């Protein structure tokens, strides 16, 4: 299978059409993520990010479905009530930017049309930008403070996971000042641009240093 944008859009449309026929409780569906950007392929692979909004609370929150070794469906499920206050969603770090730029795929009652219009209103207002960034900073500080109390020679995998999570939130604080949060697959590819937009390009080598880049050899990376 040759991976093209049109082919992936077709898969997304077919998936939405099939799910809508099977589940009458789907209120709306939209496409988001890397497929809407210029560089939708990463290492020759792609994922199709879909969001389904259900009238009633869904039984699952997320499902990742393999189509081929190179293409996966990543489907998130939300309840209608999660979108009850659309103007407040523009302050949500993840949902706000996603809704702002999403491509609506199914919306017979114009639910997403209204929601998207509300989110886009004054989206770039400085106080809304700060509200999207602030939770990332708070999470990073909370994790870091907890780690400071636990640091010992016996620190292992759980502490390492928390350490990486703290770094992720701290870096996403910066990322949220000029765009949506960065996802894991493209984090190091996208962060230099966000650091430059914040007028602190030195944050990128600092991030690499906190990840231990200075101790990684070319052979280990290969």
N, C-alpha and C positions, 0 to 999 in steps of 0.2 A: 504493500500500500504506500503510495506516494503521499506524504503529509503536506497538504496545502491548507490555506486558510478556508477556502470554499468547502473543502471536504470536511473540515472540523465544524464549520458552521452547519453543514448539512446534518452531521451527527447530532449536534445540539438540538436542531429543530425536530429531528425524528424522535429524539429522546423525550423532549417536552410533549410532542403530540401523542406519543404512546402513553406516557404517564397520565396525561389529562384524560385520555380515554379510560384508563384503568382506575383512576382515583377521582371520584367526583368532588372530593373536598379540596382540591387544589384551586386556590383563588387566583394566584398569579405566579409567573415564573420569569426569571431574567438570567441573562448571561453576563458574566463578569470575568475579571482576571486577565491573564497574559494574552489571551486570544484577541482581546480588543486593542492590544498594543502593537507596536511595529515588530518587536522581536518576540514572537510567540513561541519559537522553538528554542530549546535549551539542550545542547548536546544531542541534537537530532530527535528529541522527544518533546511531547506537548501534553498538557492537561486541559480539559474542558471544564471550566468552573460554572456550575449552574446553581441557582437558588430557587427553591420552591416555597411558596407561602401558602399555608394551609388554613382553612377556616377554623378548624379545631387543632389543638396541640398535636404535633406529629409524634409518632411512636419512636422515631430515631432522629438524631440531630445531624448526622453526617454519614455518608457512604462513599467509598472510593471503589470504583469498578474498573477493572482492567479490560480494555478492548483489544489492545495488542501490547507487545513489549514496549512500544514507543508512545502509546496513547492511552490515557486514563480519563475516566469521568470522575470529577470530584463534586459531589452534590450535597449542598447544605439545605436543611429543612427548618423553617421557622413557622410560628403560629401568627395568625393575623394580629393578635393582641400585641406582639412584639413591635408592631409598626403603628401602634395606637396614637403616638404623639410624634408625627413626622418632623415637626420643626426641631424637636430635641434630638432627632437622629443625626442632624448635621453636626452635632457635637460628639457623636460616637466615633471613636478612632477607626473602627473597622467598617461598620455598616454605613457610616456617612459617606466616605469616599467611594465605596462600592456602589451605593445607590446613585450617587452623583453621575458616575460614568457608565453605568450598566446599560445593557441593551435589552429592552423588554421583549420577551418571547411569547408571553400569553397573558392577556389582561382584559378579558371580556367586560369586566365591570369598571375598567379604568382606575382600579385601585392603585396600581403602581404609577400611573400617569400623575395622579394627584400627589402621591408620596414623593416622587422624584422632583416635581415642581416645588414642593415645600422644602425639600432638602437643599435644592440648588439656590434658593433664595438666601442671599447674604452669606453664602457658604464660606467665602474667603474673608469675612470680617475678622479682624485680629483676635477678638475675644473668643470667637468660635474655633479659630485655629489653635489657640492656647488650650481650650477645653478638650480638644482632641489629643493634644500632646501631654497634658498634665497627668492623666491616669498612668501613662507609660512611665513617667518619671517617678510617680508615687510607688508603683510596683517595683521598680528597680531599687529604690531606697529601702523598701520593706525587706526585700530579699537580701540585699547587701547587709543590712543591719542584723538580720538573723544569722547570716553566715559569719559575721564578725564574732558572734558569741560562740560559734561552733568550731572555729578553726582549730585544728590540731593535727598532729603528725599522722593520725589514723584516718584523715578525711579520704573518702572514696567516691564511688560513682554517684550516690545521691547528692553529695556536696558539689561535685563537678557539674551535674545537671543544673542545680540551682545557680551556680556561678555563671554558666552560659545563658541561663534564662535572665539573670540580672543584666548581663551585657546586652542581650537582645532588646530588653525593654529600654535600657539607657540609650542605645543607638536609635531605636525607633522614636524616642522622644525628639531627637534631632530630625529624623526623617519626616515626622508628622508636621513639621513647621513648613514644609514645602510640597507635601503630597501625602498619599496614603502610606500606612505602615508597610514596611518591607516584609515579604514572606521568606521563609527559610531558603528555598531553592535559589533565589536571586539576591540574597541579602548582600553579599560582598560585591556583586556586580553593580547594585544600585546605590550603595551607600556613598561612594565618592562624590557622586553628583549632588546628593542631599547635603553632605558636609560642605561642599562648595557653595551651595545655595544659602546655607546658614553663615557663610563667610568665615568658616573654620575648616579649611581643607585638611589641616593637620589632624583632625579627628579620625580620618581614615587610617593613617599609619598607627595612630594610638589604638584604634580598634584591633588592628592586626597584632599589635604588641600584646594586648590583653588576651588574644587568642593563642599566643605562644608562637607566632610566626617566626620570631628570631631563632627559635630552637628547631625549626623544621628544615631538614635538608632537601635538596632537589630530588634525591633518590627516594626519600620517604614520600614526598608529594607525588612522584610518579607511581 
